[in-house]
Amino acid sequence: MNKLLLFIILLGLIPRLWMLPQNLQIHFDQGMHAQAIWRIWHDHKFSLLGHPTDVNGVYQAPIYYWLMTPAYILGGGDPAFASVFQVLLDAVGIIFLFKLASELFDTKTAYLASLLYSVSYGYASYVRWLSNVTPTFPFSALFFWLLNRVYQNQTRYLPAVLLVASMITQFNGAIGVFLFPIILWVVISRHLYSKVNYFWSVVMFALPHLPLLLFELRHDFVVTRSIFKFSQNSSTGLGFSSSVLWHNLGILYEQLYHLTSYSLPILTSFLLIASALVFIRRRQVFIVGSILIFIFSLSLYKWGALLFFFVPVFGLFTIIFANTLTQLPKFIFIPVLSLTLTINIYHWKYFLLPHHNLTPIGTANLITNQDRKNVTDFIYRTADGKPFAIWIYTIPYFHDVPWTYYFTWYAQQRYGYQPLRTGGFSPGDVPPETKFFAVY
């Protein structure tokens, strides 16, 4: 790795790591993942199922849990340590983003794309989100770098492409499943059928799905039946709708604006228009074709896109914007780049203190890692070493999983005992002379 790229990566670590242990948001999903990993680590329970999706009855394979278990073990169970691991994993992804940009265009574009990615307030916000979505950023950069090699007739990379695409799908199905039409397009459009090693391609495709497949075989394909039921639903299943397409394009524009020029959408609009004009005459088939196929495939999903569904193509847009900037005259290039860097670095201030713009999703109730430690410490100090009971209310849902994890991990190590178990929510469930705490 050369010194300039290393500097760009280290620069990007500043907004991604600054105050992260204190300001890391811990909500239901983070608690659920942490408890599942705790069971793998301490109870040696290797479930064939991972985290549930937003679709009732549909689960992912436990690939994300397996990826994150070593980080939790090395950090003694601390979610903040696991989040640091995700940040460092994302930094590795910048290398593949650089390689892809340099192979598609040139070294200048590669450096510029890496710089835009590293300083981006929006990208930093995503990476600070302890979630199964976050690893899809570096894995997507790896995916498209490998796929571009296949597009250049190096079919030996196809098994690796299928492996990475399958892993992304098991991190988050709504992100990864739309990568497979792009793979199919590359194989068909480049007439690669006779060169494909079908055996290893099938093996690498299947590996990340194996735990879920074994579960399905043992449980009468209950997840598959849930997927079919969902796909046939008239309002949320499969089928093209122009209204969904326009909705998705709106979501995509909003995300590009947050990733590129947060608080200044006119700058993102300028880059989109300029890129369209530049790429009309450049015929960059691979990168443009990948984006268009992904957008169209996602539009067949009637439910419509959520904010993070476009994660795989975010990096491709960053590369396009970087290449477009290199094509502009200097009197336009310098002020546009300077303004882009300045407004992104300016918004790093939101990482100093918790803020509703801290991560791209889940900020309606802003509860951080340090908040939960503070509350736990207060309870144990007040209990003064004596038994106590605790009831936890999370409105509008009763989701006490994050709190349960903090009493399991943080409090047990620090204070050596757990709250009393109670059978319900009435005073009669608490033994006499026992302190009672309610957390709202």
HELIX and SHEET records of a PDB file:
HELIX    1   1 LYS A    3  LEU A   17  1                                  15    
HELIX    2   2 LEU A   20  ASN A   23  1                                   4    
HELIX    3   3 PHE A   28  TRP A   38  1                                  11    
HELIX    4   4 ARG A   39  ASP A   43  3                                   5    
HELIX    5   5 ILE A   63  LEU A   74  1                                  12    
HELIX    6   6 PRO A   79  LEU A  104  1                                  26    
HELIX    7   7 THR A  107  VAL A  119  1                                  13    
HELIX    8   8 TYR A  121  VAL A  127  1                                   7    
HELIX    9   9 THR A  136  TYR A  151  1                                  16    
HELIX   10  10 THR A  155  TYR A  157  5                                   3    
HELIX   11  11 LEU A  158  PHE A  171  1                                  14    
HELIX   12  12 GLY A  173  GLY A  176  1                                   4    
HELIX   13  13 VAL A  177  LEU A  179  5                                   3    
HELIX   14  14 PHE A  180  SER A  189  1                                  10    
HELIX   15  15 TYR A  193  LYS A  195  5                                   3    
HELIX   16  16 TYR A  198  ALA A  206  1                                   9    
HELIX   17  17 LEU A  207  HIS A  209  5                                   3    
HELIX   18  18 LEU A  210  ARG A  218  1                                   9    
HELIX   19  19 VAL A  222  SER A  231  1                                  10    
HELIX   20  20 SER A  242  SER A  261  1                                  20    
HELIX   21  21 PRO A  265  ILE A  280  1                                  16    
HELIX   22  22 VAL A  285  LEU A  298  1                                  14    
HELIX   23  23 VAL A  311  GLN A  327  1                                  17    
HELIX   24  24 LYS A  330  TYR A  346  1                                  17    
HELIX   25  25 HIS A  347  PHE A  351  5                                   5    
HELIX   26  26 ASN A  369  ALA A  383  1                                  15    
HELIX   27  27 VAL A  401  TYR A  406  1                                   6    
HELIX   28  28 PHE A  407  ALA A  411  3                                   5    
HELIX   29  29 GLN A  412  TYR A  415  1                                   4    
HELIX   30  30 PRO A  427  ASP A  429  5                                   3    
SHEET    1   A 2 PHE A 388  ILE A 392  0                                        
SHEET    2   A 2 LYS A 435  VAL A 439  1                                        
END                                                                             
